[in-house]
């Protein structure tokens, strides 16, 4: 709706500006309109992108002052360009990525600079002809070794940029040392300007509309679990509808949301990597158990593979139903619905960083398990003669997959409980479960400001638009003031 | 075996060197040994990594000559450092990535330089006080707009680095122009040294042990399909074994290979992106249909999701078998086996860039389809009273999933045929299928050198070790001289 009115608005703007475009061929005009539409959508879907762009502009202007102010320029000279360069390459979208790159760059420059000064002195000892040969040998050795180190998976994940900058600094300073005798001054200036550039980036990215990779990861995992829940909640209905009345033309987009979960692994991993660089923020402490999110993410993906298989049965041709099949389908529907509810409970709890209401969640899981037992006894007790087995194969497959989904759901629930206790999530059912109140007490000691206002604690920090705009609207902040 | 003898060898080396390590605490010693072991493994798994490291060292030394030789240094001065920097940041593992980064960097520097010179002149018109304000305004505008452009998915995929370098060059040159009047000379030197650095990278990466992203993508897709084939070939046996005789302790690692297919999406996408930058090489022309590989990859992943669901049934508890179940299991085994064979045929054909022997492949697919039909009639004809339905549910689920796998296999086969005809793969059955010979003729016209030696054409270029060392040994180069 909103999208439509925007494009209407834009259409009128372009209609008014028509004389300007008269000379342009129709095709180009259409392309420009399309581009403008896409640009506006990109900004609207995620206003933090606009903020980020402005922040980069601001940071660049701040470091430009090193050039504009005479006293600053006299101190740094052309080395001021390192500050500009640092801002351009270090300023990333999230605080974690920026901090990680900044720290990598700072330490690598320090180490590379120190070693290159040493290499330069060693090379100087070997006379005028020997010097470039020695320098070349050092640069080769260092570059080859460091490049190889970049292939180690652990280094690649967290320190790739540091090794790159180490190679860069070492090569630059040791080689330019051949023509410039003030090599220590060179290294000092490079380090100082890089520190200035890096600090500007980090400070701006933390102070102005910070984008926390940790929070994004947290929300991504919650929304992924919510998407699985949405599918399972809807699956039962949709499945029976399909097999009964043929295809209906309702909005089934919520049934396709889970697809993004199938391929979110690399996204989760990079967010977790960035999150590990971040200081404590909002409800997350510095050593928040980010790896546990990856574990939950993996379990959610395993569940999503089963769901993808289930999804295949939504579009099978309709078979005339029999009483037996109907009974089984009813039980399947209940299993699916209860799993969906449990997953959505968990998603809400994660989103609110509260202890999942294990009473509720467990009830749903228990319900789905007892439905599975019902299914078993139903299958045992009944005889399968009144209908052909052929039509029952897909039903049996769905039942079997759902039994696995129940299993997955239980595993996800367990790992979410684990996360909640590792990260001392707020307990909001202290009166129900006495052992949870201990966890709450422990938490209270560490963050006393939050004791008296659990409602505030579980309000998600603004701004928290859903990740890349495809968030699941039923798991939003506003639902969460439990 | 090979691994063991290596570690034995290394153990003796370290035993001889023991006196050197005497002073070190045991823990540190163990860590060093472990690190050395890992390093050797990393290099052995993929010797191209070692070659890459040496290539980077060589390239850095080549551009260092700009400093060492007086005449060259007189021409470029400190700008020579841009060449060093370019080598460090542009030299990537594959030719495609290096070329892509080099071209991005070159064009972005040209454009950024030109625009910044313009901005500098405009700013100069506004007087001494106005100049920094105007410059700041331009830098802000340009940085914010360009940063926002980086969020467009298409730009991010292929031109992200170009936009980054555009921001960098524009900011650097326009801002340093404030203190340096020879701004055009500055821009010219920066462009020239970047071109030198970029050319050195590209030339070395193409001439010395080139790593073609396109070939890697090609092999990755082939090996992924082969992995699915391996699973399906083994599944039937393994499934019946499990449900008959309990778990056996054979090497079942080939049954787990398919897992890497589940998460290879991002790897495939980045390889395809790099491959698009690459010139024609070996059996691949410049406009090779790389996107078709992504399509095949997506289908293979869909198949892998089903296979992951199937894999769940390998570890279910054993149920006493009935005659009916036994019959169904036999048919399932055949379906799985035939699909596996078809996929392995396809994998071999892709690996050899030959037209898949559609006679063979289709035979396997037809076999698996007729097995599916057998299953149907078996289910229709039989009555399911002699056993309880409960035990039949997993069997039905497996059967149902296998029917979907047959469907996936057919789709994969179709898209591989499509690839083969788009890319004019060699036909090696021209006598069997007359319509294929036309394709061969077309191909012959374009690459006449290959006409008389189809055996040479389908030999995989050396060196082609399997991707990141986890290749499937049954789909190697040596099998492919068909």
Boltz contact constraints between the chains, C-beta under 6 A:
constraints:
  - contact:
      token1: [A, 42]
      token2: [B, 151]
      max_distance: 6.0
  - contact:
      token1: [A, 49]
      token2: [B, 151]
      max_distance: 6.0
  - contact:
      token1: [A, 53]
      token2: [B, 144]
      max_distance: 6.0
  - contact:
      token1: [A, 53]
      token2: [B, 147]
      max_distance: 6.0
  - contact:
      token1: [A, 53]
      token2: [B, 148]
      max_distance: 6.0
  - contact:
      token1: [A, 54]
      token2: [B, 144]
      max_distance: 6.0
  - contact:
      token1: [A, 56]
      token2: [B, 143]
      max_distance: 6.0
  - contact:
      token1: [A, 56]
      token2: [B, 147]
      max_distance: 6.0
  - contact:
      token1: [A, 57]
      token2: [B, 140]
      max_distance: 6.0
  - contact:
      token1: [A, 57]
      token2: [B, 143]
      max_distance: 6.0
  - contact:
      token1: [A, 57]
      token2: [B, 144]
      max_distance: 6.0
  - contact:
      token1: [A, 60]
      token2: [B, 139]
      max_distance: 6.0
  - contact:
      token1: [A, 60]
      token2: [B, 143]
      max_distance: 6.0
  - contact:
      token1: [A, 60]
      token2: [B, 171]
      max_distance: 6.0
  - contact:
      token1: [A, 61]
      token2: [B, 136]
      max_distance: 6.0
  - contact:
      token1: [A, 61]
      token2: [B, 140]
      max_distance: 6.0
  - contact:
      token1: [A, 64]
      token2: [B, 175]
      max_distance: 6.0
  - contact:
      token1: [A, 67]
      token2: [B, 175]
      max_distance: 6.0
  - contact:
      token1: [A, 67]
      token2: [B, 178]
      max_distance: 6.0
  - contact:
      token1: [A, 67]
      token2: [B, 179]
      max_distance: 6.0
  - contact:
      token1: [A, 68]
      token2: [B, 132]
      max_distance: 6.0
  - contact:
      token1: [A, 81]
      token2: [B, 172]
      max_distance: 6.0
  - contact:
      token1: [A, 84]
      token2: [B, 171]
      max_distance: 6.0
  - contact:
      token1: [A, 84]
      token2: [B, 172]
      max_distance: 6.0
  - contact:
      token1: [A, 88]
      token2: [B, 167]
      max_distance: 6.0
  - contact:
      token1: [A, 88]
      token2: [B, 168]
      max_distance: 6.0
  - contact:
      token1: [A, 132]
      token2: [B, 68]
      max_distance: 6.0
  - contact:
      token1: [A, 136]
      token2: [B, 61]
      max_distance: 6.0
  - contact:
      token1: [A, 139]
      token2: [B, 60]
      max_distance: 6.0
  - contact:
      token1: [A, 140]
      token2: [B, 57]
      max_distance: 6.0
  - contact:
      token1: [A, 140]
      token2: [B, 61]
      max_distance: 6.0
  - contact:
      token1: [A, 143]
      token2: [B, 56]
      max_distance: 6.0
  - contact:
      token1: [A, 143]
      token2: [B, 57]
      max_distance: 6.0
  - contact:
      token1: [A, 143]
      token2: [B, 60]
      max_distance: 6.0
  - contact:
      token1: [A, 144]
      token2: [B, 53]
      max_distance: 6.0
  - contact:
      token1: [A, 144]
      token2: [B, 54]
      max_distance: 6.0
  - contact:
      token1: [A, 144]
      token2: [B, 57]
      max_distance: 6.0
  - contact:
      token1: [A, 147]
      token2: [B, 53]
      max_distance: 6.0
  - contact:
      token1: [A, 147]
      token2: [B, 56]
      max_distance: 6.0
  - contact:
      token1: [A, 148]
      token2: [B, 53]
      max_distance: 6.0
  - contact:
      token1: [A, 151]
      token2: [B, 42]
      max_distance: 6.0
  - contact:
      token1: [A, 151]
      token2: [B, 49]
      max_distance: 6.0
  - contact:
      token1: [A, 167]
      token2: [B, 88]
      max_distance: 6.0
  - contact:
      token1: [A, 168]
      token2: [B, 88]
      max_distance: 6.0
  - contact:
      token1: [A, 171]
      token2: [B, 60]
      max_distance: 6.0
  - contact:
      token1: [A, 171]
      token2: [B, 84]
      max_distance: 6.0
  - contact:
      token1: [A, 172]
      token2: [B, 81]
      max_distance: 6.0
  - contact:
      token1: [A, 172]
      token2: [B, 84]
      max_distance: 6.0
  - contact:
      token1: [A, 175]
      token2: [B, 64]
      max_distance: 6.0
  - contact:
      token1: [A, 175]
      token2: [B, 67]
      max_distance: 6.0
  - contact:
      token1: [A, 178]
      token2: [B, 67]
      max_distance: 6.0
  - contact:
      token1: [A, 179]
      token2: [B, 67]
      max_distance: 6.0
  - contact:
      token1: [A, 263]
      token2: [B, 265]
      max_distance: 6.0
  - contact:
      token1: [A, 265]
      token2: [B, 263]
      max_distance: 6.0
  - contact:
      token1: [A, 266]
      token2: [B, 266]
      max_distance: 6.0
  - contact:
      token1: [A, 305]
      token2: [B, 305]
      max_distance: 6.0
  - contact:
      token1: [A, 305]
      token2: [B, 308]
      max_distance: 6.0
  - contact:
      token1: [A, 306]
      token2: [B, 309]
      max_distance: 6.0
  - contact:
      token1: [A, 308]
      token2: [B, 305]
      max_distance: 6.0
  - contact:
      token1: [A, 309]
      token2: [B, 306]
      max_distance: 6.0
  - contact:
      token1: [A, 309]
      token2: [B, 309]
      max_distance: 6.0
  - contact:
      token1: [A, 312]
      token2: [B, 404]
      max_distance: 6.0
  - contact:
      token1: [A, 376]
      token2: [B, 390]
      max_distance: 6.0
  - contact:
      token1: [A, 379]
      token2: [B, 389]
      max_distance: 6.0
  - contact:
      token1: [A, 379]
      token2: [B, 390]
      max_distance: 6.0
  - contact:
      token1: [A, 380]
      token2: [B, 388]
      max_distance: 6.0
  - contact:
      token1: [A, 380]
      token2: [B, 390]
      max_distance: 6.0
  - contact:
      token1: [A, 384]
      token2: [B, 384]
      max_distance: 6.0
  - contact:
      token1: [A, 384]
      token2: [B, 389]
      max_distance: 6.0
  - contact:
      token1: [A, 385]
      token2: [B, 385]
      max_distance: 6.0
  - contact:
      token1: [A, 388]
      token2: [B, 380]
      max_distance: 6.0
  - contact:
      token1: [A, 389]
      token2: [B, 379]
      max_distance: 6.0
  - contact:
      token1: [A, 389]
      token2: [B, 384]
      max_distance: 6.0
  - contact:
      token1: [A, 390]
      token2: [B, 376]
      max_distance: 6.0
  - contact:
      token1: [A, 390]
      token2: [B, 379]
      max_distance: 6.0
  - contact:
      token1: [A, 390]
      token2: [B, 380]
      max_distance: 6.0
  - contact:
      token1: [A, 393]
      token2: [B, 396]
      max_distance: 6.0
  - contact:
      token1: [A, 393]
      token2: [B, 400]
      max_distance: 6.0
  - contact:
      token1: [A, 394]
      token2: [B, 400]
      max_distance: 6.0
  - contact:
      token1: [A, 396]
      token2: [B, 393]
      max_distance: 6.0
  - contact:
      token1: [A, 396]
      token2: [B, 396]
      max_distance: 6.0
  - contact:
      token1: [A, 396]
      token2: [B, 397]
      max_distance: 6.0
  - contact:
      token1: [A, 397]
      token2: [B, 396]
      max_distance: 6.0
  - contact:
      token1: [A, 397]
      token2: [B, 397]
      max_distance: 6.0
  - contact:
      token1: [A, 397]
      token2: [B, 400]
      max_distance: 6.0
  - contact:
      token1: [A, 399]
      token2: [B, 393]
      max_distance: 6.0
  - contact:
      token1: [A, 400]
      token2: [B, 393]
      max_distance: 6.0
  - contact:
      token1: [A, 400]
      token2: [B, 394]
      max_distance: 6.0
  - contact:
      token1: [A, 400]
      token2: [B, 397]
      max_distance: 6.0
  - contact:
      token1: [A, 404]
      token2: [B, 312]
      max_distance: 6.0
